[in-house]
Amino acid sequence: MEASQKILLNAAEKALCEKSFYQFFKIGWRYSDPAKFVDDWHIKVLCDALQGVFEGKTTRLIINIPPRCSKSTIICVFFPVWCWIKDPTKKLLTGSHTRDLATRDTVKSRYLMQSSWFRNLWGNAFNLSSDQNQKTYYTNTDMGARYCFSVGGGITGTGADYILLDDPLDSSSGNSKKKRETANQWFDEALSTRLNSQKLGAIVVIMQRLHSKDLTGYLLSKSKEWDHICLPMRFESKSRYDKRKKKGQILSKRFSEKGLKKYEKSVGRYAVASQLQQRPSPREGGIIKCDWIEEYTVLPSKVLSYEWSWDSAIKTGKNNDYTVGTYWAECDSGYYMVDMFRKKVEYPEFKKRLESLYYKHVSNAILVEDKSSGQQLIQEYKRRTRLPIIGMMPGRDMLSSKEERLTQVSDLFESGIVKFPKNAPWLEDVIDELTSFPKADHDDIVDSISQYLSRRIRKMRNSKPVPNDIQDDLKTKSNSLDW
């Protein structure tokens, strides 16, 4: 090939890449990854959406897509480089749930810019600065900058025109309420404030769904400003961005039907619904099913008995358990949870809370697990008070194993006679822990509930009705519930 022809071809390729991010990605792939490039319709969808971000057509974009569909390479490797081709003064913040993953992609971007192909076409556009060229933070000679971060990490003092967030949580953290809420709060209070211009700057979140209240669910529930692209692994229904027509059609050519079925079987139903199909549903631990959770709005007028059931913890450290008290009403139609206390407290506050809640809510009995701080409290209260304290000893008054106890009372849930107040602010915590057990981060709510229901099974509904004057007292005090 003559030199003049090569110059013309290079000029044509350069113009094509500068005009279309999709073409830049397709052509540039071979210079960043030794694997064979497999083009797919969804790749153009993502590339066109990101080009729209650069062109100012959208400033808030969420993309939900399954793993292994080139999302990280598109958004965190190629898009920042293309932005600098178009405008080398741009400043970008790119990150993920770990610093290692974020660094991996900044390094890949740098390799791409140092390739012979890139230097041949855009070598005169800009150069990387010699005095600021680290893996996690580098600048160019036109004052553009690229800084990588991890979720929860420090970014104070760093500003950007574009913030690109790839998978804010890893798949193992999706079921942790604490980790979800920490990531969501960090996004609000730290990351979203780093735009140089809240009006012109853009934020892109690309992730696989992990939970109904992950960052995607959180952002979509609080604001309508986000453009949302959702591409499930198997086609379910037509949308603006999903042009597939055949139900069940696979998203990417990289997956065969046989291979995908094997993968779906290995990860389980919950991961298929969330990570592959992008429609997360509550994770079930296998004992209590979500469909078994019954809710109520008004407590029946006739109550047979009221009881507190306490599961205590004696430490308040970050990783320690909660002290939980659940308050129950037994009625002809079932067992109604009325109120709940859940907090990390030390022994003196535990005693104070137990007493104050007993006087707030009339009860026939106060069940306390006969171990650790509960054992100490039982002995003390029986000695100096007339509170109706009943010690519940695992292995004596109820089964020893936590899983065995919940399994023993699971029929009560399945039959629909265990009911929870529909508008209680703590209802989600109860449902999450019940349906996730034994996979949940904590099991204190489960312990308190199974302790109460274990006692009800033993008593076989032999409790006497509560006297009318006590029922009237309870109705008065129930109006003062915190929620």
C-alpha positions in Angstrom: 0.0 0.0 0.0 1.3 3.4 -1.0 2.0 6.0 1.7 -0.7 8.3 0.3 -3.3 5.6 0.4 -2.4 4.7 4.0 -2.7 8.3 5.0 -6.2 8.5 3.4 -7.3 5.3 5.1 -6.0 6.5 8.5 -7.8 9.8 8.0 -11.1 8.0 7.2 -10.7 5.7 10.2 -9.9 8.6 12.4 -12.9 10.6 11.3 -15.2 7.5 11.7 -14.0 6.9 15.2 -14.4 10.5 16.2 -17.9 10.6 14.8 -19.1 7.4 16.4 -18.1 6.0 19.8 -19.5 2.7 18.7 -17.1 2.6 15.8 -14.2 3.7 18.0 -15.0 0.8 20.3 -15.3 -1.8 17.5 -12.1 -0.8 15.8 -10.1 -0.2 19.0 -11.0 -3.5 20.6 -8.1 -5.4 19.1 -5.7 -2.9 20.6 -6.9 -3.4 24.1 -8.0 -7.1 24.4 -6.5 -10.2 22.8 -9.9 -12.0 22.8 -11.8 -12.0 19.6 -14.3 -9.1 19.3 -17.9 -10.3 19.3 -20.3 -7.6 18.1 -23.8 -7.6 19.6 -26.8 -5.3 19.2 -26.6 -4.3 22.9 -23.0 -3.0 22.4 -24.3 -0.3 20.0 -27.2 0.5 22.5 -24.6 1.2 25.3 -22.2 3.1 23.0 -24.9 5.3 21.6 -26.3 6.0 25.1 -22.8 7.1 26.3 -22.3 9.2 23.2 -25.5 10.9 24.1 -24.0 11.6 27.5 -21.0 13.3 25.9 -23.3 15.3 23.6 -25.3 16.5 26.5 -28.5 14.7 25.6 -28.7 13.1 29.0 -26.9 14.0 32.3 -28.2 11.1 34.5 -28.1 7.6 33.1 -28.6 4.2 34.7 -27.8 1.0 32.8 -28.7 -2.4 34.1 -27.2 -5.3 32.3 -26.0 -8.8 33.1 -22.3 -9.6 33.8 -19.9 -10.6 31.0 -21.5 -8.3 28.4 -18.5 -5.9 28.0 -20.1 -3.2 30.2 -16.9 -2.3 32.1 -14.8 -2.2 29.0 -17.2 0.0 27.2 -17.8 2.5 30.0 -14.6 2.6 32.0 -11.9 1.7 29.4 -13.0 3.1 26.1 -15.5 5.9 26.9 -13.0 8.0 28.9 -10.4 7.7 26.1 -13.0 8.7 23.5 -14.0 11.7 25.6 -10.4 12.9 25.5 -10.3 12.4 21.7 -13.3 14.7 21.5 -12.3 17.1 24.3 -9.0 16.5 26.1 -9.8 19.0 28.8 -12.5 16.8 30.3 -12.1 15.5 33.8 -13.4 12.1 34.7 -14.0 10.1 37.9 -14.4 6.4 37.3 -14.9 3.8 40.0 -16.3 0.5 41.2 -16.9 -1.4 44.5 -13.2 -2.0 44.9 -10.1 0.1 44.1 -8.5 -2.8 42.3 -11.3 -3.1 39.8 -11.3 0.7 39.2 -7.5 0.7 38.8 -7.7 -2.2 36.4 -9.7 -0.1 34.0 -7.7 3.1 34.3 -4.6 1.1 33.4 -6.4 -0.5 30.4 -7.3 3.0 29.2 -3.7 4.1 29.5 -2.5 1.0 27.5 -5.0 1.9 24.8 -3.8 5.5 24.6 -0.2 4.2 24.4 -0.9 1.7 21.6 0.7 2.3 18.2 -2.8 2.5 16.6 -3.9 5.3 18.9 -0.6 7.2 18.8 -0.7 7.0 15.0 -4.2 8.6 14.8 -4.3 10.9 17.8 -0.7 11.3 18.8 -0.8 15.0 18.2 -4.1 15.5 20.0 -2.7 15.3 23.6 -0.1 13.6 25.6 -0.2 12.1 29.1 1.5 14.4 31.6 4.9 13.1 32.8 4.5 14.6 36.3 1.1 13.0 37.0 0.9 9.6 35.5 -0.1 7.1 38.2 -2.3 4.0 37.8 -5.1 5.6 39.8 -4.7 9.2 38.7 -3.3 10.7 35.5 -3.6 13.9 33.6 -2.9 15.1 30.1 -1.2 18.1 28.6 -4.5 19.8 27.9 -5.4 19.8 31.7 -7.8 16.8 31.4 -7.7 14.4 34.3 -8.7 10.8 35.1 -9.1 9.7 38.7 -10.3 6.3 39.9 -12.1 5.6 43.2 -13.8 2.8 45.2 -17.2 3.1 46.8 -16.8 4.5 50.2 -13.3 5.8 49.5 -12.1 9.4 49.9 -12.7 11.8 46.9 -12.8 15.1 48.7 -11.3 17.9 46.6 -11.7 16.0 43.3 -14.0 17.4 40.7 -15.2 16.0 37.4 -17.2 16.6 34.3 -18.3 13.0 34.2 -18.7 10.4 37.0 -18.8 6.8 35.8 -19.7 4.2 38.4 -19.5 0.5 37.5 -21.0 -2.0 39.9 -21.2 -0.1 43.2 -21.7 -3.4 45.1 -20.3 -6.8 44.5 -22.7 -9.7 44.1 -22.1 -11.0 47.6 -23.1 -7.7 49.3 -26.5 -7.2 47.6 -28.4 -8.9 50.4 -26.7 -6.8 53.1 -29.0 -4.0 54.1 -26.1 -2.2 55.8 -23.8 -2.3 52.8 -26.6 -1.2 50.5 -27.5 1.7 52.6 -23.9 2.7 53.1 -23.3 2.7 49.3 -26.5 4.7 48.7 -25.6 7.2 51.4 -22.1 7.6 50.1 -23.4 8.2 46.6 -25.7 11.0 47.9 -23.3 12.6 50.3 -19.9 12.2 48.6 -19.9 11.0 45.0 -22.8 13.1 43.5 -21.3 16.3 44.9 -18.1 15.9 42.9 -19.5 17.2 39.6 -17.9 20.5 38.5 -21.4 21.5 37.2 -24.5 19.9 38.6 -26.3 21.3 35.5 -23.9 20.3 32.7 -22.0 17.4 34.3 -23.1 13.8 33.9 -23.3 10.7 36.1 -23.6 7.2 34.7 -24.3 4.2 36.8 -23.9 0.8 35.2 -24.6 -2.3 37.2 -26.2 -5.7 37.5 -29.2 -5.6 39.8 -28.7 -7.2 43.2 -31.6 -6.1 45.3 -34.8 -4.1 45.0 -33.2 -1.4 47.2 -29.7 -1.4 45.6 -28.4 1.8 44.1 -30.5 1.5 41.0 -33.7 0.9 43.0 -32.8 3.7 45.4 -32.1 6.3 42.7 -35.2 5.4 40.6 -37.4 5.6 43.6 -36.4 9.1 44.7 -36.1 10.9 41.4 -37.5 10.8 37.8 -34.4 12.6 36.4 -32.6 9.3 35.5 -32.8 7.8 32.0 -32.9 4.1 32.5 -31.7 1.3 30.2 -32.6 -2.2 31.3 -31.4 -5.1 29.3 -32.3 -8.6 30.8 -30.4 -11.7 29.7 -33.5 -13.3 28.4 -36.0 -11.1 26.5 -39.3 -10.6 28.4 -41.0 -7.5 27.0 -40.3 -4.8 24.5 -38.9 -1.5 25.7 -37.4 1.6 24.1 -33.9 0.2 24.1 -34.6 -3.6 23.8 -35.6 -4.4 20.2 -35.7 -8.2 20.7 -39.0 -9.8 19.7 -38.8 -13.5 20.7 -39.5 -14.2 24.4 -36.5 -15.9 26.0 -34.1 -14.6 23.4 -30.6 -14.4 24.8 -29.0 -10.9 25.1 -25.5 -11.8 23.9 -23.9 -14.1 21.3 -21.3 -14.9 24.0 -23.9 -17.2 25.7 -25.3 -20.4 24.2 -28.6 -21.8 25.3 -27.0 -24.8 26.8 -24.3 -22.8 28.6 -26.8 -20.3 29.9 -29.1 -22.9 31.3 -26.2 -24.5 33.1 -25.2 -21.2 34.5 -28.8 -20.4 35.6 -29.0 -23.7 37.4 -25.7 -23.1 39.2 -26.5 -19.6 40.5 -30.1 -20.2 41.6 -33.4 -18.5 41.1 -32.7 -15.3 43.0 -29.5 -14.6 41.1 -31.3 -15.3 37.8 -34.0 -12.8 38.7 -31.7 -10.1 39.8 -28.3 -10.4 38.2 -29.5 -11.8 34.9 -33.0 -10.6 34.4 -32.5 -7.3 36.3 -35.8 -7.6 38.3 -34.7 -8.5 41.8 -37.1 -10.1 44.2 -36.5 -10.7 47.9 -34.0 -13.4 48.6 -35.4 -16.5 50.4 -33.4 -18.5 52.8 -35.5 -21.6 52.4 -37.6 -21.8 55.6 -40.0 -18.8 55.4 -41.3 -17.9 51.9 -42.2 -14.4 50.9 -45.6 -15.5 49.9 -46.3 -16.6 53.4 -46.0 -13.1 54.9 -49.5 -11.8 55.9 -50.1 -8.2 56.7 -52.9 -6.5 58.7 -54.1 -2.9 59.1 -56.4 -3.2 62.2 -55.9 -5.4 65.2 -58.9 -7.5 66.1 -61.0 -6.3 69.0 -60.9 -9.6 70.9 -57.4 -10.4 72.1 -56.6 -13.6 74.1 -53.2 -12.6 75.3 -50.4 -10.1 74.9 -46.7 -11.0 75.2 -43.3 -9.5 74.8 -40.5 -11.8 73.4 -36.9 -10.7 73.9 -33.7 -11.8 72.4 -30.8 -9.9 74.1 -27.3 -9.1 73.2 -24.7 -7.7 75.6 -22.3 -5.9 73.3 -22.8 -2.8 71.1 -19.9 -3.2 68.7 -20.1 -2.7 64.9 -20.4 -6.4 64.2 -22.4 -7.4 67.2 -26.0 -8.5 67.3 -29.0 -6.5 68.2 -31.2 -6.7 71.2 -34.7 -7.3 69.8 -38.1 -7.3 71.5 -41.2 -8.2 69.6 -44.7 -7.5 71.0 -47.5 -9.9 70.1 -51.3 -10.2 70.4 -52.9 -13.6 70.2 -56.3 -13.6 68.7 -58.8 -16.2 67.5 -57.6 -15.5 63.9 -53.9 -15.8 64.6 -50.8 -14.2 66.1 -50.4 -10.5 65.4 -47.0 -8.8 65.8 -47.8 -5.3 67.1 -44.5 -3.6 67.8 -40.8 -4.1 67.8 -37.7 -2.7 69.6 -34.4 -3.3 67.8 -31.2 -1.7 68.9 -27.6 -2.5 70.0 -27.7 -1.8 73.7 -25.7 -2.7 76.8 -27.2 -4.4 79.8 -28.3 -1.3 81.8 -30.2 0.2 78.8 -31.6 -3.3 78.0 -33.2 -3.3 81.5 -34.5 0.2 81.1 -36.0 -0.4 77.7 -37.7 -3.7 78.8 -39.4 -2.0 81.8 -40.5 1.1 79.9 -42.0 -1.0 77.1 -43.7 -3.3 79.5 -45.5 -0.3 81.1 -46.2 1.1 77.7 -47.8 -2.1 76.3 -49.8 -4.2 78.8 -48.7 -7.9 78.5 -49.4 -11.2 80.2 -45.9 -12.4 79.9 -42.4 -11.2 79.1 -40.4 -14.0 77.4 -36.6 -13.7 77.7 -34.1 -16.2 76.3 -32.4 -17.8 79.3 -28.8 -17.1 78.3 -26.1 -14.3 78.5 -27.6 -11.0 79.6 -31.1 -12.5 79.5 -30.1 -15.0 82.2 -28.9 -12.2 84.4 -32.0 -10.1 83.9 -34.3 -13.1 84.7 -32.6 -13.7 88.0 -32.6 -10.0 88.9 -36.2 -9.3 88.0 -37.7 -12.4 89.6 -35.9 -11.4 92.8 -36.9 -7.7 93.0 -40.0 -7.2 90.8 -43.4 -8.7 90.0 -43.0 -8.4 86.3 -44.2 -11.5 84.5 -40.8 -12.6 83.4 -40.6 -16.1 81.8 -37.2 -17.6 81.0 -37.1 -19.5 77.7 -34.3 -22.1 77.7 -33.2 -23.5 74.3 -33.4 -27.3 74.5 -35.9 -27.1 77.3 -38.7 -24.7 76.4 -37.9 -24.7 72.7 -35.7 -26.5 70.3 -32.0 -25.9 70.6 -31.1 -25.0 67.0 -32.3 -21.6 65.6 -33.1 -23.3 62.2 -35.0 -26.1 63.9 -37.1 -23.5 65.9 -38.0 -21.5 62.8 -38.8 -24.7 60.9 -41.0 -25.9 63.7 -43.2 -22.8 63.5 -43.0 -22.4 59.7 -46.5 -24.0 59.3 -48.0 -21.1 61.2 -46.6 -18.7 58.5 -47.6 -20.9 55.6 -51.2 -21.2 57.0 -51.4 -17.4 57.1 -52.1 -17.0 60.9 -48.9 -15.0 61.7 -49.5 -11.4 60.7 -47.6 -8.2 60.6 -48.7 -4.5 60.7 -48.8 -3.2 57.2 -47.6 0.3 57.9 -44.9 -0.4 60.5 -41.6 1.3 59.6 -39.7 -1.8 60.6 -41.7 -4.2 58.5 -39.1 -4.5 55.8 -36.4 -5.4 58.3 -38.7 -8.2 59.7 -39.5 -9.5 56.2 -35.9 -9.4 55.0 -34.6 -11.2 58.0 -37.3 -13.9 58.1 -37.2 -14.7 54.4 -33.4 -14.5 54.2 -32.7 -16.7 57.3 -30.3 -18.5 57.6 -28.5 -16.4 55.0 -29.2 -13.0 56.6 -26.5 -10.8 58.3 -28.4 -11.0 61.6 -31.0 -13.4 63.1 -32.1 -11.5 66.3 -35.6 -10.7 64.9 -36.0 -14.4 63.9 -34.9 -15.5 67.3 -37.5 -13.3 69.0 -40.3 -14.3 66.7 -39.6 -18.1 66.8 -39.3 -17.9 70.6 -42.8 -16.4 70.9 -44.3 -18.8 68.4 -42.6 -21.8 70.0 -44.3 -21.0 73.3 -47.7 -20.6 71.6 -47.3 -24.1 70.0 -46.6 -25.5 73.5 -49.5 -23.8 75.1 -51.9 -24.9 72.4 -54.0 -21.8 72.8 -54.8 -22.4 76.5 -54.3 -18.8 77.4 -57.3 -17.1 79.1 -58.8 -14.0 77.6 -57.4 -10.7 78.8 -59.8 -9.0 81.2 -61.8 -6.1 79.6 -60.1 -3.4 81.7 -56.7 -4.5 80.5 -57.9 -4.6 76.9 -59.2 -1.1 77.2 -55.8 0.0 78.7 -54.0 -1.5 75.8 -56.2 0.1 73.2 -55.4 3.5 74.8 -51.7 2.9 74.9 -51.5 1.3 71.4 -52.4 4.7 70.0 -49.0 6.0 71.2 -46.9 3.6 69.0 -43.9 5.4 67.7 -44.9 4.6 64.1 
